Amino acid sequence: MNFFKKYYKFSLIFVFSLAVISWFIINMPKPDKAEEMIDIPSLTFTNVILQDQSIPVFSRGKVSATHIRHITSEVPGLVVYKNPKLVRGAFVEKDELLIKLDQQPFILDIAQKQSALDQAKLHLSETQAKARIAKKSAGKKSSKYAKHVPQLKFAQSQVNAALAALNYAKKQLEKTEIKTPIAGKVIDDNINQGEYLQSLSAISKIYGTQIVEVRLPLNDHQIDILGLKEKTHDQAINSESIKVKVNSFHDPETVWHGNISRIEGERDNNQLLYVIASFDNFSIENQQNKVLLPGSFIEARINGKIIKGLRILPRALIQSDQQVWVINQDNRLERKNVNILYRGKELVYIRSGLQRNDKVVNTSFHQLISGLLVEPSSQPSILDQPVVEAL
């Protein structure tokens, strides 16, 4: 009894303290629970589409005229006429008279050759008359000379030689009028009226404006892509299947259409093979364009054989080691190796490594890791449009 009286106050204080502490514990505020937020990046993608098309191969070259004629004089003579069009840059028609030489020396030569022919014919007639007489008077054992056989043969050969000389003189007279062999532009003029020409003197140079050519260098892989590797020396190139489009650096807005006409038979010092592209300036496709002039530097796009099952992507999507980022079925990133057939100017043409409708990431590649959970975005990409490479 004395014990309880002695510690009564302490007991009350202890009980009260326990009650206060219990109340605070029971009524203390509970912390708010925040849900953990995971930042899932959103990536745009494109579905892989298998396409059957030709791969455009690009090359550059210089335009040259297909038909070039160096005009020379086959006969000597004084120039008595020169066509006013025979100046640099002028256009001349086919068979148009360029220059005319003095014809008097050739007319005189024809007259002399005609006189020689008449004399040879007269001699042949006399020999024939003597041969008839000798044939009647000669015996059976007479020689051929007695019968005038060799005399007749010689007289006939003189007539033939005189006739050939006369025809040659007439041809020389015709050559005093020099005409254009083709229609085209004059690019060189070396003669003036009143000058005396020697034989084989250079007069002018003319190139045809209708057909022009371009030598385009290609490596073996490009030739194989175009389907030219299968052609041999006895197989003609099907110009309808190998089309070429070019534009000039001087006129990038205009596009000329042509065909591959042939392949050169040897490689250059860089082991490249040249193909020849021909262009008709007056064809239906090019008649609305300006004339593609020789000397122009051009860039060409060549389309060859159709290749089936191509996967086409922008070059920027290809990483090192020929890999691309793909979003798998679990919306996680993974890398895939691809077999690149050809790298174009802007696009890459893939033979295998991707399946139809694979989701190829077409956004920035920084901070992307394999297995990363992403949110595929339905935003259209550049590959949702028709896949072509501009000239």
C-alpha positions in Angstrom: 0.0 0.0 0.0 2.8 2.3 0.8 4.4 1.3 -2.5 1.4 2.5 -4.6 1.1 5.7 -2.6 4.8 6.3 -3.1 4.8 5.8 -6.9 1.3 6.9 -7.7 2.3 10.1 -9.5 4.9 8.4 -11.5 2.5 5.8 -12.6 0.0 8.3 -13.8 2.6 10.2 -15.7 3.8 7.0 -17.3 0.3 5.9 -18.3 -0.5 9.3 -19.6 2.7 9.4 -21.7 1.9 6.0 -23.2 -1.6 7.1 -24.1 -0.3 10.3 -25.8 2.3 8.4 -27.7 -0.2 5.8 -28.8 -2.6 8.6 -29.9 0.1 10.2 -32.0 1.1 6.9 -33.5 -2.5 6.1 -34.4 -3.3 9.5 -35.7 0.0 10.4 -37.4 -0.5 11.4 -41.1 0.3 8.7 -43.7 2.7 9.7 -46.6 1.2 9.9 -50.0 2.1 7.1 -52.4 3.3 8.4 -55.8 3.2 6.0 -58.8 6.5 5.5 -60.5 6.5 7.1 -63.9 8.5 5.5 -66.7 9.4 7.8 -69.7 8.9 5.7 -72.8 10.3 7.4 -75.9 8.2 7.7 -78.9 9.8 6.7 -82.2 8.6 7.0 -85.8 9.0 4.1 -88.0 8.3 2.8 -91.5 7.1 -0.6 -92.5 9.4 -2.4 -94.9 7.9 -2.9 -98.3 9.3 -5.3 -100.9 9.5 -3.7 -104.3 10.3 -4.9 -107.8 12.2 -2.1 -109.6 15.4 -1.1 -111.3 18.2 0.5 -109.3 19.2 3.9 -110.7 23.0 4.2 -111.3 24.4 7.7 -111.5 27.4 8.8 -113.5 28.9 11.9 -115.1 30.3 12.7 -118.5 30.9 15.2 -121.3 28.6 15.4 -124.3 30.2 14.9 -127.7 28.8 14.8 -131.3 28.2 11.4 -132.8 28.8 12.6 -136.4 31.8 14.8 -137.0 33.0 15.6 -140.5 36.4 17.1 -141.4 35.9 18.8 -144.7 38.9 18.7 -147.0 39.6 19.4 -150.7 40.5 16.4 -152.8 41.7 18.6 -155.7 43.8 21.8 -155.8 42.4 25.0 -157.1 41.5 28.7 -156.6 38.5 29.4 -154.4 36.1 31.4 -156.5 33.0 31.0 -154.2 32.6 30.6 -150.4 29.2 30.1 -148.8 28.4 33.0 -146.4 27.2 30.3 -143.9 30.7 28.8 -143.7 31.5 30.6 -140.4 31.8 29.3 -136.9 28.4 28.6 -135.2 26.4 28.7 -138.4 24.0 25.9 -139.3 24.3 24.3 -142.7 21.9 21.8 -144.4 23.0 18.5 -146.0 24.4 18.8 -149.5 24.6 22.6 -149.3 27.4 24.1 -151.4 30.3 25.3 -149.2 33.0 26.4 -151.6 33.6 26.2 -155.4 37.0 26.1 -157.1 38.0 27.5 -160.4 36.9 24.8 -163.0 38.8 26.0 -166.1 41.9 23.8 -165.5 39.6 20.7 -165.1 37.5 21.5 -168.1 40.8 21.8 -170.1 41.9 18.5 -168.7 38.6 16.8 -169.7 39.0 18.1 -173.2 42.5 16.7 -173.4 41.4 13.4 -172.1 38.5 13.3 -174.6 41.0 14.0 -177.4 43.2 11.1 -176.2 40.2 8.8 -176.1 39.2 9.7 -179.7 42.8 9.1 -180.9 42.8 5.7 -179.1 39.5 4.8 -180.8 40.9 5.8 -184.2 43.9 3.7 -183.6 41.7 0.8 -182.6 39.7 1.1 -185.8 42.8 1.1 -188.0 44.2 -1.9 -186.1 40.9 -3.8 -186.6 40.9 -3.1 -190.3 44.5 -4.4 -190.6 43.6 -7.4 -188.6 40.8 -8.3 -191.0 43.1 -8.1 -194.0 45.8 -10.1 -192.2 43.4 -12.8 -191.2 42.4 -13.4 -194.9 46.0 -13.4 -196.2 47.7 -15.3 -193.3 48.1 -19.0 -193.5 47.1 -21.6 -190.9 50.6 -21.6 -189.5 50.9 -17.9 -189.2 51.8 -16.4 -185.8 49.4 -14.3 -183.6 51.5 -11.3 -184.5 50.9 -11.8 -188.2 47.2 -12.0 -187.5 47.4 -8.8 -185.5 46.1 -10.3 -182.3 48.5 -8.5 -179.9 48.0 -5.3 -181.9 44.3 -5.4 -181.3 44.7 -6.1 -177.7 47.0 -3.2 -177.2 44.7 -0.8 -179.2 41.8 -1.9 -177.0 43.7 -1.3 -173.8 44.6 2.1 -175.0 40.9 2.9 -175.5 40.1 1.6 -172.0 42.9 3.6 -170.4 41.8 6.8 -172.2 38.2 6.2 -171.2 39.2 5.7 -167.5 41.3 8.9 -167.7 38.4 10.8 -169.1 36.0 9.6 -166.3 38.6 10.4 -163.7 38.9 14.0 -165.1 35.1 14.4 -164.9 35.1 13.2 -161.3 37.8 15.8 -160.5 35.7 18.5 -162.0 32.8 17.4 -159.8 35.1 17.7 -156.8 35.6 21.4 -157.4 32.2 21.9 -155.8 32.5 20.9 -152.1 29.2 20.2 -150.3 28.2 19.4 -146.7 28.0 15.6 -146.1 25.6 16.1 -143.1 23.4 18.8 -141.6 25.0 20.4 -138.7 26.9 23.3 -137.1 30.2 24.7 -138.3 32.8 24.6 -135.6 35.9 25.4 -137.6 36.6 27.5 -140.7 40.0 27.6 -142.4 39.5 29.1 -145.8 38.6 32.3 -147.5 37.5 33.2 -151.0 40.4 34.0 -153.3 42.9 31.5 -151.6 44.5 28.7 -153.5 43.9 25.3 -152.1 46.3 22.4 -152.2 45.1 18.8 -152.3 43.8 17.6 -148.9 43.7 21.1 -147.5 41.5 21.4 -144.4 38.5 23.6 -145.1 36.1 23.2 -142.2 34.8 20.9 -139.5 31.1 20.2 -139.0 29.2 18.2 -136.3 25.7 16.9 -136.5 23.3 18.3 -134.0 20.6 15.6 -134.1 22.5 12.7 -132.4 24.9 13.3 -129.5 26.7 10.9 -127.2 28.0 10.7 -123.7 30.8 8.4 -122.3 29.8 7.3 -118.8 32.3 5.5 -116.6 30.9 2.6 -114.5 32.5 0.0 -112.3 31.9 -3.7 -112.4 29.3 -3.7 -109.7 27.3 -0.9 -111.4 27.4 -2.8 -114.7 26.1 -5.9 -113.0 23.3 -3.9 -111.4 22.2 -2.6 -114.8 22.3 -6.0 -116.3 25.0 -5.2 -118.8 27.4 -7.8 -117.5 25.4 -10.5 -119.2 25.9 -9.0 -122.6 28.7 -10.5 -124.8 30.3 -9.3 -128.0 27.8 -11.1 -130.1 24.7 -9.9 -128.2 23.3 -6.5 -129.1 22.2 -4.2 -126.3 18.4 -3.8 -126.1 18.3 0.0 -126.0 14.6 -0.1 -125.1 15.4 -1.6 -121.7 18.3 0.5 -120.6 17.1 4.1 -120.3 19.2 7.2 -119.5 18.1 10.6 -118.2 20.6 13.4 -118.1 20.6 17.0 -117.0 23.3 19.6 -117.8 25.1 21.5 -115.0 24.4 24.6 -117.1 20.7 23.8 -117.2 19.7 21.5 -114.2 15.9 22.0 -114.8 15.9 20.3 -118.2 16.0 16.5 -118.5 17.0 14.8 -121.8 16.1 11.1 -122.5 18.3 8.6 -124.2 19.5 5.0 -124.3 22.6 3.0 -123.8 23.8 2.2 -127.3 27.0 0.3 -126.7 29.9 -0.6 -124.4 33.5 0.2 -125.1 35.9 -2.7 -125.4 38.6 -1.8 -122.9 39.0 -0.3 -119.4 40.6 3.0 -118.6 43.6 3.4 -116.2 41.2 3.3 -113.2 39.8 0.0 -114.3 36.4 1.5 -115.2 34.4 0.5 -118.2 32.7 3.2 -120.3 29.2 2.9 -121.7 28.0 5.1 -124.5 24.6 6.8 -124.1 23.0 8.2 -127.2 20.5 11.1 -127.3 18.3 12.2 -130.2 17.7 16.0 -129.8 14.7 15.8 -132.2 12.9 12.8 -130.7 9.4 13.0 -129.3 10.8 13.0 -125.7 13.4 15.7 -126.3 11.8 17.9 -129.0 10.4 20.4 -126.5 13.9 20.8 -124.9 16.8 22.9 -126.0 19.4 21.1 -128.0 21.9 19.2 -125.9 25.1 20.8 -127.1 28.5 18.9 -127.4 30.9 20.0 -124.7 28.2 20.1 -122.0 29.0 18.4 -118.7 26.1 16.3 -117.6 24.9 14.0 -114.8 23.2 10.8 -115.9 20.8 8.5 -114.3 20.8 5.0 -115.8 17.9 2.5 -115.2 18.6 -1.1 -116.1 17.1 -4.5 -115.3 14.2 -5.0 -112.8 15.3 -6.6 -109.5 12.7 -8.4 -107.5 12.2 -8.1 -103.7 14.2 -4.9 -103.0 14.0 -3.3 -99.6 14.7 0.4 -100.0 15.8 2.8 -97.2 17.4 6.2 -96.8 21.1 6.1 -96.4 20.8 7.9 -93.1 19.1 4.9 -91.5 22.0 2.5 -92.1 24.4 2.3 -89.2 27.9 1.0 -89.2 28.4 -2.7 -89.9 25.4 -2.6 -92.2 22.8 -2.6 -89.4 19.4 -0.9 -88.8 17.2 -0.3 -85.7 14.0 -2.3 -85.7 11.0 -2.2 -83.3 10.0 -5.8 -82.6 6.6 -7.2 -81.7 7.2 -6.4 -78.0 7.9 -2.7 -78.9 11.5 -3.1 -78.0 14.5 -2.0 -80.0 16.8 -4.5 -81.7 19.4 -4.3 -84.3 19.3 -6.3 -87.6 22.0 -7.0 -90.0 21.1 -6.2 -93.6 22.7 -7.3 -96.9 23.1 -4.1 -98.9 23.1 -4.6 -102.7 23.8 -1.1 -103.7 24.3 2.4 -102.1 22.7 5.2 -104.2 23.0 8.9 -103.8 20.2 9.1 -101.2 18.8 5.6 -100.8 20.2 2.2 -100.0 18.9 -0.9 -101.8 18.8 -4.0 -99.6 18.7 -7.6 -100.8 17.9 -9.4 -97.5 17.9 -9.0 -93.7 14.5 -7.4 -93.4 11.1 -9.0 -93.6 7.9 -7.5 -95.0 6.3 -5.0 -92.6 9.3 -4.8 -90.3 9.2 -1.5 -88.4 12.5 0.3 -89.2 13.2 3.3 -86.9 13.7 6.4 -89.0 14.4 8.9 -86.2 17.6 9.9 -84.5 19.8 7.1 -83.2 21.5 8.7 -80.3 20.9 7.1 -76.9 19.2 4.1 -78.4 20.1 0.7 -76.9 19.0 -2.8 -77.7 16.0 -3.9 -75.6 14.8 -0.4 -74.9 11.0 -0.2 -74.6 9.6 2.4 -77.1 6.3 3.6 -78.2 5.9 3.3 -82.0 4.5 6.5 -83.5 2.0 6.5 -86.3 3.5 9.7 -87.7 4.1 9.2 -91.5 7.7 8.9 -92.5 9.5 9.9 -95.7 9.4 6.2 -96.8 5.6 6.2 -96.8 5.9 8.1 -100.1 6.9 6.5 -103.4 10.6 5.6 -103.1 12.6 7.2 -106.0 15.9 8.9 -106.3 16.0 12.3 -107.9 18.2 13.0 -110.9 
